[in-house]
Amino acid sequence: MKKILSTISVLFATVISAFAYGGSEAYSFLSLPASSQVAALGGDNVSLATGDVMLGQQNPALLSLTPSTSVGLSYFNYIADVQYGAVGYSQQIDSLSWWGVGVNFLSYGTLKGYNEFDQPTGDFSAKDMNLQLSYVRRLASRLCLGLSLKPVYSYIEDYSSVGLAMDLGAVYVVPEQLFSAGVAVRNFGAQFTAYDEHRSDLPWDIQLGLTKKLAKAPFRFSVTYVKLNKWNFDYNKVGDLYKAGDMADSDYKSHVEWGDMLLRHMLFGVEFVPSTHFSLAASYNHRRHKEYVMENSAGGSGWSFGAQLHVSKFHLGASYSLYGAGEGVFGISLSSCISDFKKN
């Protein structure tokens, strides 16, 4: 155990030291949900103890709740026909440890290129992808710790970039109380080679989540607090100029009230779970609502919905998340326990 924790500490320190380069964020696709169930709950969840292998890409410690050998995949059709997909696999090593592997990719499709004189230069493509290698260890009967290393590769036309991200998470589960809590440091790392001479930060995020199912009613509630490492999400800093919310400006006064800002860090989700074979979900993401809603219109941005269905040996999931002006993202997921097939 001491050797394992020591290795985790060394890896964590290595990534922190590599993170010293400043700039705008790179590899924003790392923040996308890899599960339709997570998408239906607002886009982030680090405490959902349902045993879905794809939840390990939100918090690696959640792989400790998966069946002995599990596999899953997800697909999302984003706005402007951007395609995003993920594949995950996990296997139990012994009674105290698990390992997992995953692949994520984002394709922007075929894009039209132009030079500075507005002359066409031909079509080009752009893609982001990463590999995820995970290890999970049980530290106590109710507490598990997980680590994921995520090498990243991205290219746009003839430009490419390589980086390394890391997730470190923990989950605490109390089965008799139908309660679970999770915490994760996600996407902490560095861009080793940039598209040009300027290296950028990764979209790292500290998240904390709680999930509770009612004992005498078919409802499960989740609350997730995101971006604990950054408070200010007000981008309108000086007049009509839009700047990143963490830039220093002594004359700046936030246009967002304290309570509004707090809600922009929180995701609220509820699931109707009448049985182990079927569930419905709905959630509200206040930050997404505020950033995508049209002026003088309430709109439906920020809301997400989904359903989960257990058919035979497969778990099927679907989600729909509303962004701006009627634009939405549809996602589907499929997962299964491989050992179930061996029983027959």
C-alpha positions as CSV (number, residue, x, y, z in Angstrom):
1,M,0.0,0.0,0.0
2,K,2.8,2.5,0.9
3,K,4.5,1.8,-2.5
4,I,1.2,2.5,-4.3
5,L,0.6,5.7,-2.5
6,S,4.2,6.8,-3.0
7,T,3.9,6.1,-6.7
8,I,0.7,8.2,-6.9
9,S,2.4,11.1,-5.1
10,V,5.4,11.0,-7.4
11,L,3.1,11.1,-10.5
12,F,1.0,13.8,-9.0
13,A,4.1,15.9,-8.3
14,T,5.5,15.3,-11.8
15,V,2.3,16.6,-13.4
16,I,2.1,19.6,-11.1
17,S,5.7,20.6,-12.0
18,A,4.9,20.3,-15.7
19,F,1.8,22.5,-15.2
20,A,3.9,25.6,-14.7
21,Y,3.2,27.0,-18.2
22,G,0.5,29.6,-18.5
23,G,-1.9,30.6,-21.2
24,S,-5.4,29.8,-22.4
25,E,-6.9,26.4,-21.8
26,A,-6.1,23.5,-24.2
27,Y,-7.9,20.2,-24.8
28,S,-11.3,21.5,-23.6
29,F,-12.9,18.2,-24.9
30,L,-11.5,16.5,-21.7
31,S,-14.3,18.2,-19.8
32,L,-17.1,16.5,-21.8
33,P,-19.1,13.8,-20.2
34,A,-18.3,10.3,-21.4
35,S,-21.7,8.8,-20.2
36,S,-25.2,9.7,-21.3
37,Q,-26.2,9.2,-17.6
38,V,-23.8,12.0,-16.6
39,A,-24.9,14.2,-19.5
40,A,-28.5,13.8,-18.3
41,L,-27.4,14.9,-14.8
42,G,-25.9,18.2,-16.0
43,G,-22.6,17.2,-17.5
44,D,-20.6,16.4,-14.4
45,N,-21.0,13.8,-11.6
46,V,-18.3,12.3,-9.4
47,S,-20.5,10.5,-6.8
48,L,-23.0,8.4,-8.8
49,A,-22.5,4.8,-7.5
50,T,-24.4,2.9,-10.1
51,G,-21.6,0.6,-11.4
52,D,-21.4,2.0,-14.9
53,V,-17.9,1.6,-16.3
54,M,-18.1,4.9,-18.1
55,L,-18.5,6.8,-14.8
56,G,-14.8,6.0,-14.3
57,Q,-14.0,8.8,-16.7
58,Q,-15.6,11.3,-14.3
59,N,-14.0,9.9,-11.2
60,P,-11.6,6.9,-11.5
61,A,-12.5,5.7,-8.0
62,L,-16.0,4.8,-9.3
63,L,-14.5,1.9,-11.2
64,S,-14.4,0.1,-7.8
65,L,-18.2,-0.2,-8.1
66,T,-18.3,-1.9,-11.5
67,P,-18.8,-5.6,-12.0
68,S,-15.7,-7.8,-12.3
69,T,-15.2,-7.2,-16.0
70,S,-17.1,-4.4,-17.7
71,V,-17.1,-2.6,-21.0
72,G,-19.0,0.4,-22.3
73,L,-19.2,3.0,-25.1
74,S,-20.9,6.3,-25.6
75,Y,-21.6,8.6,-28.6
76,F,-22.7,12.2,-28.7
77,N,-23.7,14.4,-31.6
78,Y,-22.8,17.9,-30.7
79,I,-23.8,21.2,-32.3
80,A,-22.6,21.8,-35.8
81,D,-22.3,18.1,-36.3
82,V,-19.3,17.7,-34.0
83,Q,-18.9,14.0,-33.1
84,Y,-17.7,12.8,-29.7
85,G,-17.3,9.2,-28.6
86,A,-15.8,7.3,-25.7
87,V,-15.0,3.6,-25.0
88,G,-14.2,2.2,-21.5
89,Y,-13.1,-1.2,-20.0
90,S,-12.5,-2.2,-16.4
91,Q,-11.5,-5.4,-14.7
92,Q,-11.1,-6.3,-11.0
93,I,-7.6,-7.5,-10.1
94,D,-8.4,-8.8,-6.6
95,S,-10.7,-7.9,-3.7
96,L,-8.9,-4.6,-3.2
97,S,-8.0,-3.3,-6.6
98,W,-9.2,-2.6,-10.2
99,W,-7.7,-1.4,-13.4
100,G,-9.3,0.2,-16.4
101,V,-8.6,1.6,-19.9
102,G,-10.5,4.1,-22.0
103,V,-10.3,6.0,-25.3
104,N,-12.0,9.3,-26.1
105,F,-12.1,11.2,-29.4
106,L,-13.7,14.4,-30.7
107,S,-14.0,15.0,-34.5
108,Y,-14.8,18.5,-35.8
109,G,-15.5,17.1,-39.3
110,T,-14.4,18.7,-42.5
111,L,-13.6,22.4,-42.3
112,K,-13.0,24.9,-45.0
113,G,-9.7,26.8,-44.9
114,Y,-9.0,30.4,-45.9
115,N,-5.9,32.6,-45.8
116,E,-5.7,36.2,-44.6
117,F,-6.9,37.5,-48.0
118,D,-10.1,35.4,-47.6
119,Q,-9.0,33.1,-50.4
120,P,-9.9,29.4,-50.0
121,T,-7.0,27.1,-49.2
122,G,-8.9,23.8,-49.3
123,D,-10.6,21.6,-46.8
124,F,-9.0,20.3,-43.6
125,S,-9.9,18.3,-40.5
126,A,-9.4,18.6,-36.8
127,K,-9.5,15.9,-34.1
128,D,-8.8,15.5,-30.4
129,M,-8.2,12.2,-28.7
130,N,-6.8,10.7,-25.5
131,L,-6.0,7.4,-23.9
132,Q,-7.0,6.8,-20.2
133,L,-5.2,4.3,-18.0
134,S,-6.7,3.9,-14.5
135,Y,-5.9,2.1,-11.3
136,V,-8.2,2.0,-8.2
137,R,-7.4,0.8,-4.7
138,R,-9.7,0.2,-1.8
139,L,-8.3,2.0,1.3
140,A,-11.1,1.1,3.7
141,S,-14.4,-0.8,3.5
142,R,-16.3,2.3,2.2
143,L,-13.5,4.3,0.7
144,C,-11.7,3.9,-2.6
145,L,-9.0,6.0,-4.3
146,G,-8.4,6.1,-8.1
147,L,-5.8,7.5,-10.4
148,S,-6.0,8.0,-14.2
149,L,-3.3,9.0,-16.6
150,K,-4.5,10.5,-19.9
151,P,-2.0,11.0,-22.7
152,V,-3.6,13.5,-25.2
153,Y,-3.1,14.1,-28.9
154,S,-4.7,16.9,-30.9
155,Y,-4.3,18.2,-34.5
156,I,-5.7,21.0,-36.6
157,E,-4.8,20.9,-40.3
158,D,-0.9,20.6,-40.2
159,Y,-0.6,21.6,-36.6
160,S,-0.5,19.1,-33.7
161,S,-0.2,19.1,-30.0
162,V,0.7,16.5,-27.3
163,G,0.0,16.7,-23.6
164,L,-0.7,14.7,-20.5
165,A,-3.6,15.0,-18.1
166,M,-4.4,13.2,-14.8
167,D,-7.5,12.5,-12.7
168,L,-7.2,11.7,-9.0
169,G,-10.4,10.8,-7.3
170,A,-12.0,9.2,-4.2
171,V,-15.4,7.8,-3.5
172,Y,-17.1,7.1,-0.2
173,V,-20.1,4.7,-0.3
174,V,-22.6,3.9,2.5
175,P,-24.8,1.2,0.9
176,E,-27.2,0.8,3.9
177,Q,-28.0,4.6,3.7
178,L,-28.2,4.7,-0.1
179,F,-25.6,7.5,0.0
180,S,-22.3,8.1,-1.8
181,A,-19.9,11.0,-1.9
182,G,-17.1,11.7,-4.4
183,V,-14.3,14.1,-4.9
184,A,-12.0,14.4,-8.0
185,V,-9.2,16.5,-9.3
186,R,-9.8,16.3,-13.1
187,N,-7.6,17.0,-16.1
188,F,-4.6,18.3,-14.1
189,G,-1.6,18.3,-16.3
190,A,0.4,20.0,-19.1
191,Q,0.6,20.6,-22.8
192,F,4.1,19.4,-23.7
193,T,4.1,20.4,-27.4
194,A,1.8,23.2,-28.5
195,Y,0.3,24.2,-31.9
196,D,2.7,27.2,-31.9
197,E,5.3,28.6,-29.5
198,H,2.7,29.3,-26.7
199,R,1.8,26.4,-24.4
200,S,-1.6,26.5,-22.7
201,D,-3.1,25.3,-19.4
202,L,-5.4,22.3,-19.3
203,P,-9.1,22.6,-18.2
204,W,-8.3,21.3,-14.7
205,D,-11.2,21.1,-12.3
206,I,-11.7,20.2,-8.7
207,Q,-15.2,18.7,-8.2
208,L,-17.2,17.5,-5.2
209,G,-20.4,15.6,-5.3
210,L,-23.1,14.0,-3.2
211,T,-25.7,11.4,-4.2
212,K,-28.6,10.2,-2.0
213,K,-31.5,7.8,-2.8
214,L,-34.6,8.0,-0.7
215,A,-35.3,4.8,1.2
216,K,-39.1,5.0,0.8
217,A,-39.5,6.7,-2.5
218,P,-38.1,6.0,-6.0
219,F,-36.0,9.1,-6.3
220,R,-32.2,9.7,-6.3
221,F,-30.7,13.2,-5.9
222,S,-27.3,14.4,-6.9
223,V,-25.6,17.7,-6.2
224,T,-22.2,18.4,-7.8
225,Y,-20.0,21.4,-7.1
226,V,-17.6,22.1,-10.0
227,K,-14.6,24.4,-10.5
228,L,-13.6,24.6,-6.8
229,N,-10.3,25.9,-8.1
230,K,-11.9,29.0,-9.8
231,W,-14.6,31.2,-8.4
232,N,-15.2,33.9,-11.1
233,F,-17.3,33.0,-14.2
234,D,-18.1,36.6,-15.1
235,Y,-16.5,37.2,-18.5
236,N,-17.8,40.7,-19.1
237,K,-15.1,42.6,-17.3
238,V,-14.5,46.0,-18.9
239,G,-17.3,47.7,-20.9
240,D,-18.1,45.7,-23.9
241,L,-14.8,43.7,-23.9
242,Y,-15.0,40.1,-22.9
243,K,-12.1,38.7,-21.0
244,A,-11.4,35.5,-19.0
245,G,-12.9,35.7,-15.6
246,D,-9.6,35.1,-13.7
247,M,-7.7,38.1,-15.3
248,A,-6.7,40.8,-12.8
249,D,-8.4,44.2,-13.1
250,S,-8.3,46.5,-10.1
251,D,-11.2,48.6,-11.5
252,Y,-13.4,45.6,-12.2
253,K,-16.6,45.0,-10.3
254,S,-18.4,41.8,-11.1
255,H,-21.8,42.0,-12.9
256,V,-22.8,38.7,-11.3
257,E,-24.2,38.6,-7.8
258,W,-22.6,36.3,-5.2
259,G,-25.6,33.9,-5.1
260,D,-25.8,33.7,-8.9
261,M,-22.0,33.0,-9.0
262,L,-22.4,30.2,-6.4
263,L,-25.2,28.6,-8.5
264,R,-23.0,28.6,-11.6
265,H,-20.7,26.2,-9.7
266,M,-23.5,23.8,-8.9
267,L,-25.3,21.1,-10.8
268,F,-28.6,19.7,-9.6
269,G,-29.9,16.3,-10.8
270,V,-32.8,14.1,-9.9
271,E,-33.6,10.5,-11.1
272,F,-36.8,8.6,-10.9
273,V,-35.8,5.0,-10.2
274,P,-38.9,2.8,-9.9
275,S,-36.8,-0.4,-10.4
276,T,-33.3,-1.6,-11.1
277,H,-34.2,-2.0,-14.8
278,F,-35.4,1.5,-15.6
279,S,-34.9,5.2,-14.6
280,L,-35.5,8.7,-15.8
281,A,-33.4,11.7,-15.1
282,A,-33.6,15.5,-15.3
283,S,-31.1,18.2,-14.2
284,Y,-30.3,21.9,-14.3
285,N,-27.0,23.5,-15.1
286,H,-27.2,27.2,-14.1
287,R,-23.9,28.2,-15.6
288,R,-24.9,26.7,-19.0
289,H,-28.2,28.5,-18.8
290,K,-26.7,31.9,-18.1
291,E,-24.0,31.5,-20.8
292,Y,-26.3,30.2,-23.6
293,V,-29.7,31.8,-22.9
294,M,-30.8,34.4,-25.5
295,E,-31.3,38.0,-24.4
296,N,-34.9,38.7,-23.2
297,S,-35.8,35.1,-23.4
298,A,-36.0,32.5,-20.6
299,G,-35.3,29.6,-23.0
300,G,-34.6,26.0,-22.0
301,S,-30.8,26.1,-22.0
302,G,-29.2,24.5,-19.0
303,W,-31.8,21.7,-18.7
304,S,-30.9,18.0,-19.5
305,F,-33.0,14.9,-19.6
306,G,-32.3,11.2,-19.9
307,A,-33.3,7.6,-19.5
308,Q,-31.6,4.3,-18.5
309,L,-32.9,0.9,-19.5
310,H,-31.6,-2.5,-18.4
311,V,-32.4,-5.1,-21.1
312,S,-31.1,-8.7,-20.7
313,K,-27.3,-8.3,-20.2
314,F,-27.1,-4.7,-21.5
315,H,-27.5,-1.2,-20.0
316,L,-28.8,1.3,-22.5
317,G,-28.8,5.0,-21.9
318,A,-29.9,8.2,-23.7
319,S,-29.7,11.9,-23.0
320,Y,-30.6,15.2,-24.4
321,S,-29.0,18.4,-23.2
322,L,-30.3,21.9,-24.1
323,Y,-27.9,24.6,-25.0
324,G,-28.9,27.8,-26.8
325,A,-31.7,28.8,-29.1
326,G,-33.2,25.3,-29.6
327,E,-29.8,23.7,-30.0
328,G,-29.3,20.5,-28.1
329,V,-26.9,17.6,-27.8
330,F,-28.1,14.0,-28.1
331,G,-26.1,11.1,-26.5
332,I,-26.4,7.4,-26.2
333,S,-24.5,4.8,-24.1
334,L,-24.2,1.1,-24.0
335,S,-22.5,-1.0,-21.3
336,S,-22.4,-4.6,-20.2
337,C,-20.7,-7.0,-17.8
338,I,-18.7,-9.5,-19.8
339,S,-18.7,-12.1,-17.1
340,D,-22.6,-12.3,-17.5
341,F,-22.1,-13.9,-20.9
342,K,-19.7,-16.5,-19.4
343,K,-22.4,-17.7,-17.0
344,N,-24.3,-19.3,-19.9
